[in-house]
Amino acid sequence: MVSQRAGQKRKVVEVPRPDPEEEEDVLENGDIDDAFEEEGESEDDISEEDDDEDDFDGIASQDEGEELDSDEIPSSDEEAAKPVNGKSGKRATTPPHQLMGSETAVEVATLSPETPVRRLEYGLEKPEINVSYRIAEDANGNPRYIYNEIEPNYDSDDSAPETTNTIGNIPLSYYDEFPHIGYDINGRRIARPAKGEALDSLLDSIDIPEGWTGLTDPSTGKPLQLSSEELEVLKKLTRNEAPGDGYDPYPDMVEYFTGKGMEMTMPLSAAPEPKRRFVPSMHEHKRVMKMVKAIKEGRIKPFRERTEEDREREEQQQEYASYDIWSNEVPRPDHVMNIPAPKLPPPGYEESYHPPPEYLPDKREREEWEKQDEEDRDTAFLPEDHSALRKVPGYAKFVMEKFERCLDLYLAPRVRRSKLNIDPESLLPKLPDPNELRPFPSFCAAIYRGHEGRVRSVAIDPEGRYAASGGDDGTVRVWELLTGRQLWRIRLASDEAVNVVSWRPGHDACILAACCGETVYFILPQGELSNPELESQSREVLDAGFGHAASNPSKTADGKDKTPSAAWSRPPTSQQDRGILLTLTLRSTAKTLVWHRRGDYFSTVCPGTSTHTSTAIAIHTLSKHQTQHPFKKLKGLAQSVSFHPTKPHFFVATRQRIRIYDLQQQKLEKELQPGARWISSLSLHPLGSNLLVSSYDKRLLWHDLDLGSTPYKTLRYHSKAIRAVKFHPTLPLFADSSDDGTVQVFHGKVVGDGLENATVVPLKVLKGHKVRGELGVLDVEWHPREAWCVSAGADGTIRLWM
Amino acid sequence: MGRIKKKGTSGATNNYLTRSQAVRKLQLPLGDFRRLCIFKGVYPRDPSSRSKKRISKSATPSTTFYYAKDIQYLLHEPLLAQLREKKALEKKIAKALGRGDLTDASRWEREHMPRMRLDHIVKERYPTFVDALRDLDDALSMLYLFASIPSTPDVPPSLIARCHRLTLEWEHYLIRSNTLRKSFLSIKGIYYQATIQGQDILWLVPYKFVMGAGRTGDAGGDLVDWRIMRTFVEFYTTLLGFVNFRLFTAAGVVYPPKFDVEAGEKGAELGAVKLEGRDASEQERIESREDVEGNERAQAEADRLLSLPADEPSDEQSDAPNGDLTTTEDAPTQTLDEFQSVDPQADTLLQPSPTADASVASHLFEPFTFFLSRETPRHPIEFLLKAFGCKRVGWDTTLGSDPGSYCSEDDARITHQIVDRPDLPLPSPPATDDDEEAGAWEARKKLLERVPGRIYVQPQWVWDCVNAGVLQRPDLYAPGATLPPHLSPWVKVKRGEYDPTVPLAEQNGAEVIEDDDEEIEEGSEGEEVDGVRGDEEARELEEELVDDEEEEADDGGMDIELAGSDDDEENEAPTKQAPDDWAGFSGDEEDADVDDSARQTQLELEAEALGRNADEIAAASKSSTSTEAKRAARSRAEREKQEEVERRKGMMSRKKRKIFEKMEFSNARRDEKAEGLRAKKRRIEKAASSGAK
């Protein structure tokens, strides 16, 4: 703010002075200064701000100002004579009309030296000019001084309190009979103040003027008025708050540092006044000159008030486009983060003023819409019908809707969303055509009834004509497959259930093996299905072993007779007549019986916990009546076994693991980890490369033996434990049965070359079996050639599905 | 080992700023920040929910995030400096006003208040003209709204006047260039669509009523923040100004056109703006457009049309669009043939609609002279007629003497009069000779009388003609007639959706049959429609017959016992399965089924013994249960389909399955909606037919 200070300094010079005399007067008169002090200060702010704007004026006039320097000297003397108070000095520079905002200011401004009386009004003591009296002759011829009326204004020098008592120290009652009280300086009577009538006094009491006390001043007879300060004093007096006698409110100043005998012999600093205090600043001068140059060159435009024309031109520019902004357009490359505002969708039929009648809401819809919260409605309006255009009212929510659109435009976050506008069907995986998947069983073709209690096992003979079943009632029954007619039955035991029935594979004989309790029975079914030729062949097959066993008794390594773990024997003749030709007694109950493909070997599993693990699994040779226990010690409890269709491999399922053994080399080939808790059954694909494992924990696991030890697919479509699973011997089908009473049929196509993964397609849920005592379908078996299957249910029925 | 990186210093965290962070960065008050965002088109973003938490460092979740680069870009905006300057000046003025220094305050306001120019922002936001056209929808809707509201302290009259002027200029351009394509009367207002340089611009114009909601004193009046709306309008006026400039100059017309303020105040609307050509030829063109008296050919055409007998509107309608000689020559070469796909399954190729054609637009109403009755909304109809080629539009000038009306009501040249009043019968002349009464009668007669040879239509006719691209039959739109439904021209019916323009029967074959079934159910509640019922039964019988014949053919030569039982099983399987699916039936069910099949064979055998046609008996025995069987069969088919889908769904991954289910859900909702509409339509039709009987 250097420049501003410079401006202030300069102002001393350029203040217009109407009359040097008067200026002096003003300066000398401290009283006036005091009187103006308060007003002047408030004005200062404005004048300062004016300075800001008038900067340039000040600077511009400075050049001329410098020439005037010599003239200034007397005034600067005057300045030195003044008190060095900066504030008062500054005030002195402001012209009087700026100091006063009142009428007097105007009067002062128009003052001229020819009006001495007016000067008197100013109250300045100048006896040689200001004559306040005129001389007249009195009756005696003596001169008499008649004084002018003194205007009692606030700035008169008569600051001493005016004595209003004109009667002297006498009681007022002396004047009671006169209409006046005392005399003024000219000897005129001073009229007695009008005594208020009753009405007047009432009025006075009604609107009480300020300071009204209701008392009369005993010395003047006027109503006594007290100012608030006086009242305060009175109040203090009554409260006894007045200071004591010795209190002096205006004590003399004790001069500690100045005054007599205290004068400083030295100033505070002895340094001489520096030169820069007296020389104009070169730095400021440089800056000023720079600005001057800029103004001359037109770089700085001095402020110019806008004319009407300018304003009009600007308005025009604001109002009308006057040029083409797209005259040279350069398209901006699209950017991911630039998301244009989405357009509003075009109106639909329901927005029409006269829509088709089906778009109009009926009463129920209308009520529902009105009941809904405004935010939940899917349309903001209800369709309305107006029979003519003139009947269409204004849309009440128009402004609101537009406002909301505005809010959306600048407040709503924008996100790019790719909207899938495709047929949902195309998302579904491509599956083989259902026609390609045929045939598969889809309905129940026959129901075989007869078993009492659960049917535990079911088997279809290699020819595909009969089905054999065994159940809780201890009977084995043979049914005609298609009709469900019972052809033959035999009761093996009355107290034990038939756990497994299984036909010996091969077309040369017709032998049915059934496990009931600890015994395995080999049966030639009699009745309708017996055929003399087939029967003799079957007898040969079963009897061949007797000779072999007799000629080669089994020996242990040290030559002793081995204690046979299983006993092969001929049943009594009564049973032989009924078709049981051979029995094999094991040490415990066999739950699984699996034939080798050729029909010479079979394996039994006794999963009971009571049996020793080494004897749980046995492989029997029918032609030699021989029983072997291949595993000395088995990890885990055996559940099920299976022969590989082509290789000499043997699959053993314990509760959680499946191990594949090579029987020839007598070693472990592979171990699978299906991840099931309790395996119930397993089935090997006819090609031998894929294995299905069912478990009681509701899972069906598809193992691709080429892939690894974990399942290729885990299927979980059952709500209850899965009891059995079977591959179809020839078709790409498999089925599983579960305790939820359903049989599920899948398409499972395995390609031989191993290049392609197996395709598994769910085909059909066969429902029909009832759930009895938490058990549903216990076994399922495929027809050797057709896409038919039979299932054994806990409800005592067997169903044929085709 | 490098320095451990501080959390939240790179990556998505730096890409976004919360609103308060942005405001702090720009050092602006929130209001100014809003203004700036509106002007610059900066909008919040939605960062992924994962990074949201990382961006806002505070515990409370922030809701608004801005793209950091957007804010960076705002930092360099010249408006920012102006806003700050303005803020400082406003403080100064407020101070002066506090002191009661009015002169200073007003001087500062007048001289020093920065005027914001938004030109550079328009250019920045829309680098090319096409970009600007693309974003014109909201701008036009907003300006039309502001052009039609009364002024308030929030909305100064100068702003309203500017909006009004800009919209009129825009309309003049559309009239001149024939680029208006479609229009639609909705309950909200009138929609218009124009196509300029390939960009479809759709905007909404409110009806001429005092806008209610949102004003102070109204319900919800304080919900509308007029400052925000004004900020938008400020930008939009600038934008439309430049767009108009470009369009006008490209069309060879001087911009700004002369705007007659006085006429505008009198309600002259379109007539208040006078175009001026940039050179002589343009000027001539404009004048030729306006001076239509000399258009003899069109007048002759109009006369010819008038001379046609009035009771042959269909004939006239077919002639009318091709009436103009030039159009008859050009039309065959220019218009596209309509391709109808034969196979509904095949792909349909999109074709431009007939209205998207400038030649149609410029000649649709060309040969006619219109008169708008006093009760019709003059401005929209005048605009629409003129935009579609009509040059001679007259209206009632008794209320305001605004210029531009082509003729008065009793002019003989008028071909069409647009009327929107009920069709009242002419009153009989008064019996007395009272002059006053006679005068009143005369006036009434004049109102109600029809000038012979003139076509009287309701306003909707204009809109329907425009949307169809051809003239519609005027007799459907006669005064007092029940108007055909007014349909939105923008709805493109997708497959499976309801299309009100197509009769119900043609909509969807399979679904219609299904619907008929429903109808029977409905009918049983109330009245029954005989014809439908009969049809249904007949059809079912027929199907039954066909089935049986097939059975017979199969049976021939096969083992009777086996094959018969087989077939029966097949036939009965569905009915058997149905209860199985629902579960909870007793085990006797199977027995019943077996009985059923046995009975069937029994019947056939008996019939053969009697020598009668087995089918007849079978049909007769079945007729009572035929509908249920039919329904069961249909439900079986449906269920099978459902099963199939479920099967395939089982093979999908969980994510895909979810998407699939979502889509299925939305499709189902759409279908449900369409189905509801169809059902309603059917009900309405039925009510109408029964009413007719």
Chai-1 contact restraints between the chains, C-beta under 6 A:
chainA,res_idxA,chainB,res_idxB,connection_type,confidence,min_distance_angstrom,max_distance_angstrom,comment,restraint_id
A,Y320,B,P256,contact,1.0,0.0,6.0,A-B,restraint_1
A,A321,B,G241,contact,1.0,0.0,6.0,A-B,restraint_2
A,A321,B,F242,contact,1.0,0.0,6.0,A-B,restraint_3
A,A321,B,F245,contact,1.0,0.0,6.0,A-B,restraint_4
A,D324,B,R246,contact,1.0,0.0,6.0,A-B,restraint_5
A,I325,B,K123,contact,1.0,0.0,6.0,A-B,restraint_6
A,I325,B,F242,contact,1.0,0.0,6.0,A-B,restraint_7
A,W326,B,F129,contact,1.0,0.0,6.0,A-B,restraint_8
A,E329,B,T128,contact,1.0,0.0,6.0,A-B,restraint_9
A,P331,B,P127,contact,1.0,0.0,6.0,A-B,restraint_10
A,P331,B,T128,contact,1.0,0.0,6.0,A-B,restraint_11
A,R332,B,P127,contact,1.0,0.0,6.0,A-B,restraint_12
A,M337,B,Y67,contact,1.0,0.0,6.0,A-B,restraint_13
A,K343,B,D137,contact,1.0,0.0,6.0,A-B,restraint_14
A,P346,B,L202,contact,1.0,0.0,6.0,A-B,restraint_15
A,P346,B,W490,contact,1.0,0.0,6.0,A-B,restraint_16
A,P347,B,S186,contact,1.0,0.0,6.0,A-B,restraint_17
A,P347,B,Y191,contact,1.0,0.0,6.0,A-B,restraint_18
A,P347,B,S488,contact,1.0,0.0,6.0,A-B,restraint_19
A,G348,B,S488,contact,1.0,0.0,6.0,A-B,restraint_20
A,G348,B,V491,contact,1.0,0.0,6.0,A-B,restraint_21
A,Y349,B,L487,contact,1.0,0.0,6.0,A-B,restraint_22
A,Y349,B,S488,contact,1.0,0.0,6.0,A-B,restraint_23
A,Y349,B,V491,contact,1.0,0.0,6.0,A-B,restraint_24
A,E351,B,S186,contact,1.0,0.0,6.0,A-B,restraint_25
A,S352,B,S186,contact,1.0,0.0,6.0,A-B,restraint_26
A,S352,B,H486,contact,1.0,0.0,6.0,A-B,restraint_27
A,Y353,B,L185,contact,1.0,0.0,6.0,A-B,restraint_28
A,Y353,B,I187,contact,1.0,0.0,6.0,A-B,restraint_29
A,H354,B,L483,contact,1.0,0.0,6.0,A-B,restraint_30
A,H354,B,P485,contact,1.0,0.0,6.0,A-B,restraint_31
A,H354,B,H486,contact,1.0,0.0,6.0,A-B,restraint_32
A,P355,B,P485,contact,1.0,0.0,6.0,A-B,restraint_33
A,P356,B,P485,contact,1.0,0.0,6.0,A-B,restraint_34
A,P356,B,P500,contact,1.0,0.0,6.0,A-B,restraint_35
A,P357,B,I684,contact,1.0,0.0,6.0,A-B,restraint_36
A,E358,B,L677,contact,1.0,0.0,6.0,A-B,restraint_37
A,E358,B,K680,contact,1.0,0.0,6.0,A-B,restraint_38
A,E358,B,K681,contact,1.0,0.0,6.0,A-B,restraint_39
A,E384,B,I187,contact,1.0,0.0,6.0,A-B,restraint_40
A,A388,B,D420,contact,1.0,0.0,6.0,A-B,restraint_41
A,L389,B,D420,contact,1.0,0.0,6.0,A-B,restraint_42
A,L389,B,P459,contact,1.0,0.0,6.0,A-B,restraint_43
A,R390,B,E375,contact,1.0,0.0,6.0,A-B,restraint_44
A,R390,B,D420,contact,1.0,0.0,6.0,A-B,restraint_45
A,G394,B,Y207,contact,1.0,0.0,6.0,A-B,restraint_46
A,G394,B,F209,contact,1.0,0.0,6.0,A-B,restraint_47
A,Y395,B,K188,contact,1.0,0.0,6.0,A-B,restraint_48
A,A396,B,G212,contact,1.0,0.0,6.0,A-B,restraint_49
A,A396,B,A213,contact,1.0,0.0,6.0,A-B,restraint_50
A,K397,B,A213,contact,1.0,0.0,6.0,A-B,restraint_51
A,F398,B,P206,contact,1.0,0.0,6.0,A-B,restraint_52
A,F398,B,M211,contact,1.0,0.0,6.0,A-B,restraint_53
A,V399,B,M211,contact,1.0,0.0,6.0,A-B,restraint_54
A,V399,B,A213,contact,1.0,0.0,6.0,A-B,restraint_55
A,V399,B,G214,contact,1.0,0.0,6.0,A-B,restraint_56
A,V399,B,V224,contact,1.0,0.0,6.0,A-B,restraint_57
A,M400,B,A213,contact,1.0,0.0,6.0,A-B,restraint_58
A,M400,B,G214,contact,1.0,0.0,6.0,A-B,restraint_59
A,K402,B,L145,contact,1.0,0.0,6.0,A-B,restraint_60
A,F403,B,V224,contact,1.0,0.0,6.0,A-B,restraint_61
A,C406,B,I228,contact,1.0,0.0,6.0,A-B,restraint_62
A,C406,B,M229,contact,1.0,0.0,6.0,A-B,restraint_63
A,C406,B,F232,contact,1.0,0.0,6.0,A-B,restraint_64
A,Y410,B,C37,contact,1.0,0.0,6.0,A-B,restraint_65
A,Y410,B,I38,contact,1.0,0.0,6.0,A-B,restraint_66
A,P413,B,P44,contact,1.0,0.0,6.0,A-B,restraint_67
A,P413,B,R45,contact,1.0,0.0,6.0,A-B,restraint_68
A,P413,B,D46,contact,1.0,0.0,6.0,A-B,restraint_69
A,R414,B,Y43,contact,1.0,0.0,6.0,A-B,restraint_70
A,V415,B,D46,contact,1.0,0.0,6.0,A-B,restraint_71
A,P424,B,F660,contact,1.0,0.0,6.0,A-B,restraint_72
A,P424,B,M663,contact,1.0,0.0,6.0,A-B,restraint_73
A,P424,B,E664,contact,1.0,0.0,6.0,A-B,restraint_74
A,L427,B,K656,contact,1.0,0.0,6.0,A-B,restraint_75
A,L427,B,F660,contact,1.0,0.0,6.0,A-B,restraint_76
A,L428,B,R648,contact,1.0,0.0,6.0,A-B,restraint_77
A,P429,B,M651,contact,1.0,0.0,6.0,A-B,restraint_78
A,P429,B,M652,contact,1.0,0.0,6.0,A-B,restraint_79
A,L431,B,R648,contact,1.0,0.0,6.0,A-B,restraint_80
A,F443,B,A573,contact,1.0,0.0,6.0,A-B,restraint_81
A,P762,B,R647,contact,1.0,0.0,6.0,A-B,restraint_82
A,P762,B,G650,contact,1.0,0.0,6.0,A-B,restraint_83
A,K767,B,D580,contact,1.0,0.0,6.0,A-B,restraint_84
